[in-house]
């Protein structure tokens, strides 16, 4: 989720607030700020006049009631109108849509069953934030073991490993960026050939080359976008957190 969510939520329409509800309405800046950055969210994206959204309201309210006393999970809803950029940021294309995760980070779509039992089971098992040392209640057994191993490592070894992993990530980004630049250069050459082609055979060959070059650019850009959206390795994040903790 981007900073735009903060401003766009202020423009969201909301359901009737006259009756008590355990569903957190993400309607404005104050509501947004009320979601702690240590809380995981399960958000329903609705649309004004959406019959299916209204039909799912009771089970969503039941789910929110079931987790009302859970301080780590927030069951929420925001209504998408033409000005709600949060829906665009999260690629909401149909209503209702459901996503879970970090309100300020990565959100994942939910396409599972909508009965209460299934929703409760899914929420308990999968609506979570990423494991951190400070918030280790989000960590599974394997992640807790990793934290324990990091705590036993000499700080010099941790810092060296952090540097190596960061260098590897940077090299990966540089290679992906170079791939995009190379593809764009080939596309420029193909466009020149297409514009200067003479005769049917030359024109046909130029068109094919231009088509291939366009695909190469699209593929390289898609790979770069996937890389940019990828989270850091958990081990690296935990080591960086421990290193900062050690300095304080």
C-alpha positions in Angstrom: 0.0 0.0 0.0 1.3 3.4 -0.9 1.0 6.8 0.7 -1.8 7.5 -1.8 -3.9 5.1 0.3 -3.8 7.7 3.2 -5.4 10.4 1.1 -7.7 8.2 -1.0 -9.3 6.6 2.0 -10.5 10.0 3.0 -12.6 10.1 -0.1 -14.0 6.6 0.4 -17.8 6.3 0.8 -18.8 4.3 3.9 -21.8 2.3 5.0 -24.3 3.5 7.5 -22.3 4.2 10.7 -25.4 4.7 12.9 -25.3 1.1 14.0 -22.5 -0.5 15.9 -20.1 -2.5 13.9 -16.9 -4.4 14.5 -15.7 -3.9 10.9 -13.1 -1.1 10.8 -14.2 1.5 8.3 -11.2 2.9 6.5 -12.9 6.2 5.6 -10.4 8.8 6.5 -7.0 9.8 8.0 -8.0 9.2 11.6 -9.3 5.7 10.9 -6.1 5.0 8.9 -3.9 6.1 11.7 -5.8 4.0 14.1 -4.5 0.9 12.4 -1.2 0.2 14.2 1.7 -0.8 12.0 2.0 -4.0 14.1 -1.5 -5.1 13.1 -2.3 -7.3 10.1 -5.4 -6.3 8.1 -8.1 -8.2 6.2 -9.8 -5.7 3.9 -13.0 -5.9 2.0 -13.1 -3.6 -1.1 -16.7 -2.7 -1.8 -18.5 -0.5 -4.4 -21.6 1.7 -4.0 -24.7 -0.1 -5.1 -23.0 -3.5 -5.3 -25.6 -6.2 -4.4 -22.9 -8.8 -3.9 -21.1 -6.5 -1.5 -24.3 -6.1 0.6 -24.9 -9.9 0.5 -21.5 -10.5 2.0 -21.9 -7.8 4.7 -23.4 -10.1 7.4 -20.6 -12.8 7.2 -18.0 -10.0 7.1 -19.5 -8.5 10.3 -19.5 -12.0 11.9 -15.8 -12.4 11.1 -15.0 -9.0 12.5 -17.0 -9.9 15.7 -15.0 -13.1 16.0 -11.7 -11.2 15.9 -12.9 -8.1 17.8 -10.8 -8.9 20.8 -7.7 -9.8 18.8 -5.2 -7.0 19.1 -3.1 -8.2 16.2 -5.7 -8.5 13.4 -8.1 -5.9 12.0 -11.1 -6.8 9.8 -11.8 -3.7 7.7 -13.7 -2.3 4.7 -13.2 0.5 2.3 -15.6 1.5 -0.4 -14.3 2.1 -3.9 -15.6 5.1 -5.8 -14.2 6.9 -8.8 -11.8 8.8 -6.6 -10.5 6.0 -4.3 -7.0 5.4 -5.5 -6.5 2.7 -2.9 -8.5 0.4 -5.1 -6.3 1.2 -8.1 -3.2 0.8 -6.1 -4.3 -2.7 -5.1 -5.5 -3.6 -8.6 -9.1 -4.1 -7.5 -11.1 -5.1 -10.6 -14.3 -6.7 -9.1 -16.5 -6.2 -6.1 -16.4 -7.3 -3.5 -12.7 -8.1 -3.4 -10.7 -9.1 -0.4 -7.0 -8.6 0.4 -4.9 -9.2 3.5 -1.5 -8.3 4.9 0.3 -5.1 5.7 -1.7 -2.0 5.2 1.5 -0.1 4.3 3.2 -2.9 2.5 2.3 -6.0 0.6 -1.3 -7.1 0.3 -2.4 -10.5 -1.0 -5.7 -11.3 -2.7 -8.1 -13.7 -1.0 -10.2 -15.8 -3.4 -11.3 -18.5 -1.0 -14.7 -19.6 0.4 -16.9 -17.0 2.1 -18.5 -19.0 4.8 -17.7 -18.0 8.3 -15.9 -21.2 9.3 -13.5 -20.9 6.3 -12.9 -17.2 6.8 -12.1 -17.7 10.5 -9.7 -20.5 9.7 -8.0 -18.6 7.0 -7.7 -15.4 9.1 -6.2 -17.3 12.0 -3.7 -19.1 9.9 -2.8 -16.6 7.1 -3.7 -13.0 8.0 -0.4 -12.0 9.4 2.5 -9.6 9.1 6.0 -10.6 8.3 8.1 -12.1 11.1 10.4 -9.6 12.9 12.5 -9.8 16.1 10.4 -7.1 17.8 7.1 -8.7 16.8 8.0 -12.4 17.1 4.4 -13.4 17.7 4.1 -13.3 13.9 6.9 -15.9 13.5 6.5 -19.6 12.9 8.8 -22.2 14.5 11.2 -22.2 11.6 11.5 -18.4 11.7 12.0 -18.4 15.5 14.8 -20.8 15.0 16.4 -18.5 12.5 16.2 -15.6 14.9 17.8 -17.8 17.6 20.7 -18.6 15.1 21.2 -15.0 14.3 21.4 -14.0 17.9 24.2 -16.5 18.4 26.2 -15.1 15.5 29.1 -12.6 16.2 28.0 -9.1 15.1 31.0 -8.9 12.7 29.8 -12.0 10.9 26.3 -10.6 10.7 27.5 -7.3 9.3 29.7 -9.1 6.7 26.8 -11.3 5.6 24.5 -8.3 5.4 27.0 -6.6 3.1 27.3 -9.6 0.9 23.5 -10.1 0.6 23.0 -6.4 -0.2 25.7 -6.5 -2.8 24.0 -9.5 -4.4 20.6 -7.8 -4.4 22.1 -4.7 -6.0 23.8 -6.7 -8.7 20.5 -8.4 -9.5 18.8 -5.0 -9.8 21.6 -3.7 -12.0 21.3 -6.7 -14.3 17.5 -6.3 -14.6 17.9 -2.6 -15.3 20.5 -3.3 -18.0 18.2 -5.9 -19.6 15.5 -3.2 -19.9 18.0 -0.7 -21.4 19.3 -3.3 -23.9 15.8 -4.2 -25.0 14.8 -0.5 -25.4 17.9 0.1 -27.5 17.0 -2.8 -29.8 13.5 -1.5 -30.1 14.8 1.9 -31.2 16.9 0.2 -33.8 13.9 -1.8 -35.0 11.8 1.4 -35.2 14.5 3.0 -37.4 14.6 -0.1 -39.7 10.8 0.0 -39.9 10.7 3.6 -40.9 13.4 3.2 -43.5 12.3 -0.1 -44.9 12.0 -0.3 -48.7 10.1 -3.0 -50.5 7.6 -5.6 -49.2 10.2 -8.1 -48.1 12.3 -5.5 -46.2 9.1 -4.1 -44.6 7.9 -7.5 -43.5 11.2 -8.3 -41.9 11.3 -5.0 -40.2 7.8 -5.5 -38.9 8.7 -8.9 -37.4 11.8 -7.5 -35.8 9.9 -4.6 -34.4 7.3 -6.9 -33.0 9.9 -9.1 -31.3 11.7 -6.0 -29.9 8.4 -4.7 -28.4 7.9 -8.1 -26.7 11.4 -8.1 -25.4 10.9 -4.7 -23.8 7.6 -5.7 -22.3 9.1 -8.9 -20.9 12.2 -7.1 -19.5 10.0 -4.4 -17.8 7.7 -7.1 -16.3 10.7 -8.9 -14.9 12.1 -5.6 -13.5 8.7 -4.8 -11.9 8.5 -8.2 -10.3 12.0 -7.8 -8.9 11.2 -4.4 -7.5 8.1 -5.7 -5.8 9.9 -8.7 -4.3 10.5 -8.5 -0.5 14.0 -8.7 0.9 15.0 -12.2 2.1 13.7 -12.7 5.6 17.1 -13.6 6.9 18.5 -10.3 5.6 15.7 -8.3 7.3 16.2 -10.1 10.6 20.0 -9.6 10.5 19.6 -5.9 9.7 17.1 -5.6 12.6 19.4 -7.4 15.0 22.4 -5.2 13.9 20.4 -2.1 14.6 19.2 -3.5 17.9 22.8 -4.2 18.9 23.9 -0.6 18.1 21.2 0.9 20.3 
